[in-house]
Amino acid sequence: MKKMKKFILASLLSCLVLLSACGQKASPDQGAGDNKIRLGVSPVPHEEIIKALEPEFKKAGLDVEVTTFDDYVMPNLALDQGDLDANFFQHAPYLDDFIKERGVKLANLGAVHLEPIGFYSAKYKSVDELKDGDEILIPNDATNGGRALILLEKAGVIKLNDPSNLAVTEKDITENPKNLKFTALDAPSIPRSYKEVAGAVINSNYALGAGLDPTKDSLLTEDKDSPYANIIAVRQGEEGQEKFKKFMEVLHSDACRKFIEDTYKGAVIPAF
């Protein structure tokens, strides 16, 4: 009887060990090397780029599942909370600022393209035509707001105390000869409102989404040496996963470069 009890106990222990091993195989950490990537994107041009590269992703053995967002906050929160594996909608200065403000643990995986920001007006054909007291719309997030002011400073519309500071605000304007009024709005809403005022600084992705051609319709355009290239973001500590290495190889491929250049003709520029 004692031998039988020992045999049963040993069998139970063996089962527990096997179950434990199976549980380990099913854990999220063990599954981190799979080839599925849940990716959050802005509709234009990010989703368009990803959709165009679907055959390349499949060749690389990747299953890329896309979710679109129309704002600059939720894609980072969803990534941080584990609802996404990566996102593709923002530039590095914005991500850095978001990390500082929100305390999220995200990392920059690499740059893909640049969307030069531009100044648009339905009333004027040149910034020289701006009149005293005119209202200008700019993005209300810190990085793109500063980016807008730097664009206007380079064109001589205003002067800033330090145009090399990417975090400048209206408080840093030292000269405003036409007493322009700056109104900060959510970046996605600016294309719907810019015709109601003298002009607006609009991110190219939202300009494209509104049917504007940044190469033809903008009165001012950001230089190609801009630090605001759009990037892929992932959670900190996951940068080295094999699926992300394959993902970036596709995004830095000749196929990606060709699609961007042929499709956007300078409105979006490869950043690799």
LINQUIMO-V670079 format. One record per residue. N is the residue number from 1. RES is the residue in three letters. OMEGA is omega in radians with two decimals (* if undefined). D_LAST is the distance of its C-alpha to the last C-alpha in Angstrom with 1 decimal. Layout:
BEGIN
n;res;omega;d_last
N;RES;OMEGA;D_LAST
N;RES;OMEGA;D_LAST
END
This chain:
BEGIN
n;res;omega;d_last
1;MET;3.14;73.4
2;LYS;3.13;71.5
3;LYS;3.13;69.7
4;MET;3.13;68.7
5;LYS;3.13;67.4
6;LYS;-3.14;65.3
7;PHE;3.13;64.0
8;ILE;3.14;63.0
9;LEU;3.14;61.3
10;ALA;3.14;59.4
11;SER;3.12;58.3
12;LEU;3.13;57.1
13;LEU;3.12;55.1
14;SER;3.12;53.4
15;CYS;3.13;52.5
16;LEU;3.12;51.1
17;VAL;3.13;48.9
18;LEU;3.11;47.7
19;LEU;3.11;47.0
20;SER;-3.14;45.1
21;ALA;3.12;42.9
22;CYS;3.12;42.2
23;GLY;3.14;41.3
24;GLN;-3.14;38.8
25;LYS;-3.08;37.1
26;ALA;-3.09;36.8
27;SER;3.13;35.4
28;PRO;-3.10;32.0
29;ASP;-3.12;30.8
30;GLN;-3.11;31.8
31;GLY;-3.06;30.0
32;ALA;-3.09;26.7
33;GLY;-3.14;25.5
34;ASP;-3.02;26.1
35;ASN;3.08;23.5
36;LYS;3.10;24.0
37;ILE;3.05;21.4
38;ARG;-2.96;22.9
39;LEU;3.05;20.1
40;GLY;-3.07;20.8
41;VAL;2.87;19.0
42;SER;-3.07;19.8
43;PRO;-3.07;21.1
44;VAL;-0.09;19.0
45;PRO;-2.97;16.2
46;HIS;3.13;15.3
47;GLU;-3.14;18.3
48;GLU;3.12;17.9
49;ILE;-3.12;14.4
50;ILE;-3.14;15.9
51;LYS;-3.13;19.1
52;ALA;-3.08;17.6
53;LEU;-3.12;16.0
54;GLU;3.11;19.3
55;PRO;3.14;20.3
56;GLU;3.10;17.3
57;PHE;3.14;18.0
58;LYS;3.09;21.6
59;LYS;-3.14;21.0
60;ALA;3.13;19.3
61;GLY;-3.09;22.4
62;LEU;3.05;21.0
63;ASP;-3.07;23.1
64;VAL;3.14;21.0
65;GLU;-3.00;23.5
66;VAL;2.98;22.4
67;THR;-3.10;24.3
68;THR;3.10;23.7
69;PHE;3.13;24.4
70;ASP;3.12;25.4
71;ASP;-3.06;25.2
72;TYR;-3.07;23.1
73;VAL;-3.02;25.5
74;MET;-3.13;26.5
75;PRO;3.11;23.1
76;ASN;3.11;22.9
77;LEU;3.13;26.7
78;ALA;3.10;26.6
79;LEU;-3.13;23.9
80;ASP;-3.09;25.9
81;GLN;3.09;29.1
82;GLY;3.12;27.8
83;ASP;3.06;28.0
84;LEU;3.04;24.2
85;ASP;-3.13;22.1
86;ALA;2.98;18.8
87;ASN;-3.04;17.8
88;PHE;-3.11;15.1
89;PHE;-2.91;16.3
90;GLN;3.03;15.7
91;HIS;-3.03;13.8
92;ALA;3.11;14.3
93;PRO;3.12;17.3
94;TYR;3.12;19.0
95;LEU;3.13;18.7
96;ASP;-3.14;20.0
97;ASP;-3.13;22.8
98;PHE;3.12;23.6
99;ILE;3.14;23.9
100;LYS;-3.06;26.3
101;GLU;-3.00;28.4
102;ARG;3.14;28.7
103;GLY;3.12;28.6
104;VAL;-3.12;26.4
105;LYS;-3.11;24.8
106;LEU;-3.09;21.2
107;ALA;3.12;18.0
108;ASN;-3.11;14.3
109;LEU;3.13;12.5
110;GLY;-3.10;8.9
111;ALA;3.13;6.7
112;VAL;-3.09;6.2
113;HIS;3.07;7.3
114;LEU;3.01;9.7
115;GLU;-3.11;13.3
116;PRO;3.12;15.2
117;ILE;-3.08;18.6
118;GLY;3.07;21.6
119;PHE;-3.09;25.4
120;TYR;3.08;27.6
121;SER;3.05;31.3
122;ALA;-3.07;33.9
123;LYS;-3.03;36.6
124;TYR;3.09;35.2
125;LYS;3.12;33.3
126;SER;3.09;32.4
127;VAL;3.11;32.1
128;ASP;-3.13;35.0
129;GLU;3.13;37.2
130;LEU;-3.07;36.8
131;LYS;-3.12;40.3
132;ASP;3.09;41.9
133;GLY;3.13;41.3
134;ASP;3.13;38.7
135;GLU;3.13;36.7
136;ILE;3.09;32.9
137;LEU;3.07;31.0
138;ILE;3.11;28.0
139;PRO;-3.07;26.2
140;ASN;3.06;28.4
141;ASP;-2.96;25.8
142;ALA;-3.05;25.6
143;THR;-3.13;21.9
144;ASN;3.04;21.7
145;GLY;3.10;25.3
146;GLY;3.11;24.4
147;ARG;3.13;21.4
148;ALA;-3.13;23.9
149;LEU;3.11;26.4
150;ILE;3.09;24.0
151;LEU;-3.13;23.2
152;LEU;3.10;26.9
153;GLU;-3.14;27.6
154;LYS;3.14;25.4
155;ALA;3.11;27.4
156;GLY;-3.13;30.7
157;VAL;3.09;31.8
158;ILE;3.01;32.3
159;LYS;3.13;32.1
160;LEU;3.14;30.8
161;ASN;3.10;32.1
162;ASP;-3.10;28.6
163;PRO;3.09;25.8
164;SER;3.13;23.3
165;ASN;-3.07;24.3
166;LEU;-3.09;21.9
167;ALA;-3.12;24.9
168;VAL;3.07;27.4
169;THR;3.11;29.9
170;GLU;3.13;32.7
171;LYS;-3.12;34.8
172;ASP;3.09;32.7
173;ILE;-3.13;33.6
174;THR;3.09;36.0
175;GLU;3.13;36.8
176;ASN;-2.97;37.0
177;PRO;-3.14;39.3
178;LYS;3.10;39.4
179;ASN;-3.13;40.0
180;LEU;3.09;37.2
181;LYS;-3.13;37.3
182;PHE;3.13;34.0
183;THR;-3.11;34.1
184;ALA;3.12;31.4
185;LEU;3.00;30.9
186;ASP;-3.07;28.7
187;ALA;-3.11;25.5
188;PRO;-3.07;26.2
189;SER;-3.06;29.7
190;ILE;3.13;29.0
191;PRO;3.14;28.5
192;ARG;-3.03;31.9
193;SER;-2.97;33.6
194;TYR;3.14;32.1
195;LYS;-3.12;34.8
196;GLU;-3.12;37.5
197;VAL;-3.10;36.5
198;ALA;-3.12;35.6
199;GLY;-3.10;31.9
200;ALA;3.00;29.0
201;VAL;-3.01;25.4
202;ILE;3.02;23.5
203;ASN;-3.03;20.1
204;SER;3.14;18.5
205;ASN;3.12;18.5
206;TYR;3.06;22.3
207;ALA;3.11;22.9
208;LEU;-3.14;21.6
209;GLY;3.14;23.7
210;ALA;3.11;26.7
211;GLY;3.09;26.4
212;LEU;3.09;25.2
213;ASP;-3.09;22.9
214;PRO;-3.11;20.8
215;THR;-3.09;20.6
216;LYS;-3.01;24.4
217;ASP;-3.11;26.1
218;SER;3.09;24.7
219;LEU;3.07;26.7
220;LEU;3.10;24.1
221;THR;3.13;20.3
222;GLU;3.10;17.9
223;ASP;-3.13;16.2
224;LYS;3.13;12.6
225;ASP;-3.13;12.5
226;SER;3.10;13.3
227;PRO;-2.99;12.7
228;TYR;3.10;12.9
229;ALA;3.13;9.5
230;ASN;-2.96;10.7
231;ILE;2.94;10.6
232;ILE;3.10;12.5
233;ALA;3.07;15.8
234;VAL;3.07;18.4
235;ARG;3.10;21.8
236;GLN;3.14;22.1
237;GLY;-3.13;23.2
238;GLU;-3.07;21.5
239;GLU;-3.04;18.0
240;GLY;-3.12;19.1
241;GLN;-3.06;20.5
242;GLU;-3.11;19.9
243;LYS;3.12;19.2
244;PHE;3.06;16.3
245;LYS;3.11;14.8
246;LYS;-3.13;15.4
247;PHE;-3.13;14.1
248;MET;3.08;10.6
249;GLU;3.10;10.8
250;VAL;-3.11;11.6
251;LEU;3.09;8.9
252;HIS;-3.08;6.2
253;SER;3.06;8.9
254;ASP;3.14;10.1
255;ALA;3.12;12.4
256;CYS;3.13;10.0
257;ARG;-3.11;8.4
258;LYS;3.14;12.1
259;PHE;-3.12;13.4
260;ILE;-3.09;11.5
261;GLU;-3.10;12.4
262;ASP;-3.05;15.9
263;THR;-2.98;16.8
264;TYR;2.99;16.0
265;LYS;3.07;16.2
266;GLY;3.10;14.7
267;ALA;3.02;15.8
268;VAL;-3.01;12.5
269;ILE;3.07;9.3
270;PRO;-3.12;5.8
271;ALA;3.14;3.8
272;PHE;*;0.0
END
